[in-house]
Amino acid sequence: MPHATPPLALTDDQLSTVLRAAEPLHPRDRGAFAAAVAQVLSGQGVLGDGIVARTCRELQRKFMTSPPRVPRNAPRWSRRPGALSHLRTISRTGS
């Protein structure tokens, strides 16, 4: 059975710091980020606001992914698929 990290006693402000640091991350990475923060903080003695913020900042850099690169000269609307891009095109016939 894997060893679970014991729960941390964070203040409301410290928990808010962790949650705010996770917001810009991809949703699939937020759980792993929180687990990594908990693992690092569990090895600390006294948990002050500064160590929590510093840990979040350092780990956030490791979990942050940048959006795909788009050539600068690419048309504006080619940067991301549109909301209706999955629909087939309707062609006009006759006239």
Buried (B, 14 or more C-beta within 10 A) or exposed (E): EEEEEEEBEBEEEBEEBBEEBBEEBEEEBBEBBBEBBBEBBEEEEEBEEEBBBEBBEEBBEEBEEEEEEEEEEEEEEEEEEEEEEEEEEEEEEEE
